[in-house]
Amino acid sequence: MKYQIKGEPMPVVICELDGGESVICESGAMSWMTPNMEMQTSGGGLGKMFGRMLSGENAMQNHYTAKTGPGMIAFASSVPGSIRAYEITPSTPIICQKRAFLASSGGVELSVHFQKKISGGLFGGEGFVMQRVSGNGTVFLEIDGSTVEYDLEAGQQMVIDTGYLAMMDATVTMEIQQIKGFKNVVMGGEGLFNTVVTGPGRVLLQTMPVTNFAGIIAQLIPSKS
């Protein structure tokens, strides 16, 4: 499969498939395609369907296959931001925020990832559940805003404000730290908790979490008298 990512800040990934190749996407994610792309909707079993629902995705996925020769299919981002492509192997799974999955090649699997510490899930900004992407192939992730990537060494840490963590290697650990000091909590405007990630591995941050963006838009809309 060949692909191009075009058009930020409202990007689209355009995939060119050889005959017989397939891509997987969320229900409704397809934007345009050639007529020879054949769709099959599948849940993959109750366990996988339930896991995808917990991780913020639809229970069903669409499988598009190029029939009778090469085909083309495009998937557009649903919010202003970026689309990032990652190569997944059995030894290099990744963990990402809910709703990040856009599409992938046929060998990639999407499942639920539970935080080891319940406190981290409840207060970390992305919920108790995140997405685990594994298997073998290419995955395309939706990122809110622009992206900044760090490669942490073993034991190296980074403190991240709630919602800015978009993706991390499965080798990276995540925990939640409460902000210290009553005045800092009440007057600092940074909430109650920060996310702390510890290497080794890659960490991908996003510059405008969609929840923050929605909050700003809501402030600009005049209230009804």
N, C-alpha and C positions, 0 to 999 in steps of 0.2 A: 504494500500500500504506500502510495505517495500522498503528501498533503501539503497545503499552503494555509497559513493563517494570515488573514487580511483584515484591515478596516478598523483598528482600534480608534476611539474607545468603545465602539460597538462592533466587536470582531466577529468573524466567521471563519470556520475551518472548512476547507474544501478538500475532500478526499477523492483520490483517483484509485480505483480498484481494478485489478486484473480479473478476468473472467473466473467466476467461482469464489472470489474473495468476499468476505462478509464484514460488516461493521455492526456494532451494537449501540443503541442509544436509548435515552429516556423516551417515554411515550410523548409524542408531540414535538420532539426536538428537531425533526427533519425540516430543513428550510427549502431546498430545491434539489432536484436530482434528474438524471437521465431516465428515459422511459424503461430501460431494461433492468432497473433496480427493483428486485422483488422483495416484498415485506412479509415477514412472519412474526406474529406477536406471541411471546412465550413468557411464562413466569418462572420456569425452571424448578418447580416443586414448591410446596407450601413453606418449607424451611427458608429457602432463598427469598421467596416473596415476602415473608414476614420480616426477615433481616433487612431487606431493602426499605421496607416501610419504616422500620425503626430508625434507619439511618437517614431518613428524610427524602427518600426517592419513591417513585411509583412502584407498585408491586410488580407490574408488567414491564417488559422491555421489548423493543422492536429490533428485529434482526433483518438487516438489508443485505441482499446478496446480488452481485453482478451476474446476470444471466446472459448467455449468448454473446460473450465478449466483454471488453472493458466497460466500466461504468463510472459515474461520478455522483457524489452526494455531498451536500453541504449542511453544516450545523451552525446556527448563529447563537451568539450569547444572548441570554435573556435580560441582562442588566449591563449598564456601562462598566467596562473593565477590560480584562485580558483573558485570552485562552492560552493555556500552557500545555505543551505535549511532553509526556514522560514515557520513557521506555521501561516496561515492567518485566522482570524475570522472576522465576521462583525464589531466588535468593534476595531480591530487592523490592519487596512490597512497600507501599506507602500508606500513610494515614492522612486523611483530608477532612475538611469541614463538611457538614451536611450540605447537600444540594450542589456540591462542587462537580460531581460527575456529569459530563456532557455527552461523551461518546467514547468508543474504544474499538480496537480491532477484536476479532472473534475470540482470541485466546485469553482475554482479560476477564477477571471475575470481580464482582462488587459484592461486598458483604459488610456486616455490621461490626464495629469495633467498640468495645466497652472500655472506658477508662478504668485503670486498676484501682484508683481511689474514688469512691463515690463523691467525696467533697470536690474533687477536681471536675467531675462531670456536672455537678449541680451548679457550680459557681464559676466555671471556666469560660463562659460566654458561648460555647458551642454545644452545651448540653452534655448529658451523661453519655450519649452515643455519638460516635463519629463514623466515618466510612473507611473501610480497609479495601485497598485495591491491590489485587495479587494476580498471579497467573503468568502469562507470557505474551507480550505484545505492546501496543501503544495505547495510552489513555490520554484523553483531552479533558482538562479541568477548566471550569469557569472560575475566574478570580475577580473579586470585587475591587475595582480601581486598578492601579498599576501594581507591579510586583517587585519585591526586593528579596533576593535569595542569599542565605548565609550557609556556609559549610562549617559546622561546629566540630571541633576536635573532641576527643574523649574527655569528659568531665567539664568541658566548656559550657557555660550557661548564658542564657539570654532571658531578660524579663520583658514580657509582652503584655500590652494592654488588651483588655477583653475584646475578642472578635477579630483581632488582626492576624491571628495564626490561621493560614490557609491550608498548608500542607507540611508534612514532615516525613522523613524516612522512618520506617518502623523501628530502627535502632535508636531513635531519639525518645527520651522519656519526658513526660509532662506532669507537672503538679501545680497546685494552686497555693499562692501565698497571700495571706491577708495583709492589707496595708496597715502598718503600725501607726499608732498615734490617733487619738480622738479627733484632734483638730485637722489632721491630714485627711481623715475619712470624711468629716463633715464639710470642711471648707476646700478641700483639694480638687474636687470635681472629677476625680479619677475612679469613683466607685469604691467598692469594698475589697476587691481582689485583683491580683495580677496573675498571669500565667507564666510559669517558669519552665523552660525547656532545657534539657541537658543532653549534650552530644555523647557519642559521635553521630554525625549524619547531617543531611541537608534540612534546612528550615526555610519555608517560603512564606513571606509575609505579604499582606495586601494593604493598600494604602487607604481604602475607603470601604469598610464593611457596609454591606447593603442596609443593615439596621441603622447605622449611623446616618447614612445618606437619607433614608426614609424619615428619620427624626428631624433632619434639617429641613427637608421639604415640608413636613408637617408644620414646622414653626413659621414658614413663609406663607402658608395658606390662611387667609383672613378667616377668623371665626365668625359664625353666624350670630347676629345680635338677637 
